[in-house]
Amino acid sequence: MYQDRIVLSSRDILEKEFKIDTRGYRPQEVDRYLDVIIKDYEEMKSIIDDLEKEKKDLLEDNIHLKQEVRNLRTKIEVLTENSNNEGNSTNADVLRRLSNLEKYIYSKD
């Protein structure tokens, strides 16, 4: 995802050669600095990969929980219809059941 927005890879930085001028930079100093940049790029890529995996896992969990909520709402509707037909349940019973189901859903990690 973010890889398309990054122009240089760690390999590009490593293999970059600078023209040396009589007033140019010291090659050893440039190499040390580029080594630091390469480490940062590699660490950044690792962080991005970890975050992408975590995002994917969270999206899958979210989909699963939404399906579970949908199923439980359907069950509540069926129970409500059955209880209204039987005349045994009151609104308080239905609200208590709904509250218990919500506690069950939202207490899952």
C-alpha positions as a Markdown table, in Angstrom:
| # | Residue | x | y | z |
|---|---|---|---|---|
| 1 | Met | 0.0 | 0.0 | 0.0 |
| 2 | Tyr | 2.6 | 2.6 | 1.1 |
| 3 | Gln | 5.3 | 0.9 | -0.9 |
| 4 | Asp | 4.2 | 2.8 | -4.1 |
| 5 | Arg | 4.8 | 6.1 | -2.4 |
| 6 | Ile | 8.4 | 5.4 | -1.4 |
| 7 | Val | 10.9 | 6.3 | -4.2 |
| 8 | Leu | 14.1 | 4.7 | -2.8 |
| 9 | Ser | 14.7 | 1.3 | -1.5 |
| 10 | Ser | 17.5 | 0.3 | 0.9 |
| 11 | Arg | 19.2 | -1.4 | -2.1 |
| 12 | Asp | 19.0 | 1.8 | -4.2 |
| 13 | Ile | 20.6 | 3.8 | -1.4 |
| 14 | Leu | 23.3 | 1.2 | -0.9 |
| 15 | Glu | 24.2 | 1.0 | -4.5 |
| 16 | Lys | 24.2 | 4.8 | -5.1 |
| 17 | Glu | 27.6 | 6.1 | -6.3 |
| 18 | Phe | 28.5 | 9.7 | -6.1 |
| 19 | Lys | 30.8 | 11.5 | -8.4 |
| 20 | Ile | 33.9 | 12.6 | -6.6 |
| 21 | Asp | 35.0 | 16.2 | -7.1 |
| 22 | Thr | 38.1 | 17.8 | -5.9 |
| 23 | Arg | 36.0 | 19.6 | -3.3 |
| 24 | Gly | 33.6 | 16.6 | -2.8 |
| 25 | Tyr | 32.5 | 14.9 | 0.3 |
| 26 | Arg | 34.6 | 12.3 | 2.1 |
| 27 | Pro | 33.4 | 8.9 | 0.7 |
| 28 | Gln | 33.7 | 7.2 | 4.2 |
| 29 | Glu | 31.5 | 9.9 | 5.8 |
| 30 | Val | 28.9 | 9.5 | 3.0 |
| 31 | Asp | 28.9 | 5.7 | 3.3 |
| 32 | Arg | 28.4 | 5.8 | 7.1 |
| 33 | Tyr | 25.5 | 8.2 | 6.7 |
| 34 | Leu | 23.9 | 6.1 | 4.0 |
| 35 | Asp | 24.3 | 3.0 | 6.3 |
| 36 | Val | 22.1 | 4.8 | 8.8 |
| 37 | Ile | 19.6 | 5.7 | 6.2 |
| 38 | Ile | 19.4 | 2.1 | 5.0 |
| 39 | Lys | 18.8 | 0.9 | 8.5 |
| 40 | Asp | 16.0 | 3.4 | 8.9 |
| 41 | Tyr | 14.4 | 2.3 | 5.6 |
| 42 | Glu | 14.5 | -1.3 | 6.6 |
| 43 | Glu | 13.0 | -0.6 | 9.9 |
| 44 | Met | 10.3 | 1.6 | 8.3 |
| 45 | Lys | 9.4 | -1.2 | 5.9 |
| 46 | Ser | 9.2 | -3.7 | 8.8 |
| 47 | Ile | 6.9 | -1.4 | 10.7 |
| 48 | Ile | 4.7 | -0.8 | 7.7 |
| 49 | Asp | 4.4 | -4.6 | 7.1 |
| 50 | Asp | 3.5 | -5.2 | 10.8 |
| 51 | Leu | 0.8 | -2.5 | 10.7 |
| 52 | Glu | -0.6 | -3.8 | 7.4 |
| 53 | Lys | -0.9 | -7.3 | 9.0 |
| 54 | Glu | -2.5 | -5.9 | 12.1 |
| 55 | Lys | -5.0 | -3.9 | 10.0 |
| 56 | Lys | -5.9 | -7.0 | 8.0 |
| 57 | Asp | -6.5 | -9.0 | 11.2 |
| 58 | Leu | -8.6 | -6.2 | 12.7 |
| 59 | Leu | -10.8 | -5.9 | 9.6 |
| 60 | Glu | -11.4 | -9.7 | 9.7 |
| 61 | Asp | -12.3 | -9.5 | 13.4 |
| 62 | Asn | -14.6 | -6.6 | 12.7 |
| 63 | Ile | -16.4 | -8.5 | 9.9 |
| 64 | His | -16.8 | -11.5 | 12.1 |
| 65 | Leu | -18.3 | -9.5 | 15.0 |
| 66 | Lys | -20.7 | -7.7 | 12.7 |
| 67 | Gln | -22.0 | -11.0 | 11.4 |
| 68 | Glu | -22.3 | -12.2 | 15.0 |
| 69 | Val | -24.3 | -9.1 | 16.0 |
| 70 | Arg | -26.5 | -9.5 | 12.9 |
| 71 | Asn | -27.2 | -13.2 | 13.9 |
| 72 | Leu | -28.0 | -12.3 | 17.5 |
| 73 | Arg | -30.3 | -9.5 | 16.4 |
| 74 | Thr | -32.2 | -12.0 | 14.2 |
| 75 | Lys | -32.4 | -14.4 | 17.2 |
| 76 | Ile | -33.7 | -11.6 | 19.4 |
| 77 | Glu | -36.4 | -10.7 | 16.8 |
| 78 | Val | -37.5 | -14.4 | 16.6 |
| 79 | Leu | -37.6 | -14.6 | 20.4 |
| 80 | Thr | -39.5 | -11.4 | 20.7 |
| 81 | Glu | -42.1 | -12.6 | 18.1 |
| 82 | Asn | -42.4 | -16.0 | 19.9 |
| 83 | Ser | -42.7 | -14.3 | 23.3 |
| 84 | Asn | -45.4 | -11.9 | 22.0 |
| 85 | Asn | -47.3 | -14.8 | 20.5 |
| 86 | Glu | -47.1 | -16.8 | 23.8 |
| 87 | Gly | -47.8 | -13.9 | 26.0 |
| 88 | Asn | -45.3 | -15.1 | 28.6 |
| 89 | Ser | -42.6 | -12.4 | 28.1 |
| 90 | Thr | -42.7 | -8.7 | 29.0 |
| 91 | Asn | -40.8 | -5.9 | 27.5 |
| 92 | Ala | -38.5 | -6.0 | 30.6 |
| 93 | Asp | -37.6 | -9.6 | 29.8 |
| 94 | Val | -36.8 | -8.8 | 26.2 |
| 95 | Leu | -34.6 | -5.8 | 27.3 |
| 96 | Arg | -32.8 | -8.0 | 29.8 |
| 97 | Arg | -32.1 | -10.6 | 27.2 |
| 98 | Leu | -30.9 | -8.0 | 24.8 |
| 99 | Ser | -28.6 | -6.5 | 27.5 |
| 100 | Asn | -27.2 | -10.0 | 28.2 |
| 101 | Leu | -26.5 | -10.6 | 24.5 |
| 102 | Glu | -24.8 | -7.2 | 24.2 |
| 103 | Lys | -22.6 | -7.9 | 27.2 |
| 104 | Tyr | -21.7 | -11.2 | 25.6 |
| 105 | Ile | -20.7 | -9.7 | 22.3 |
| 106 | Tyr | -18.8 | -6.7 | 23.6 |
| 107 | Ser | -17.0 | -8.5 | 26.3 |
| 108 | Lys | -15.2 | -10.8 | 23.8 |
| 109 | Asp | -11.6 | -9.7 | 23.0 |
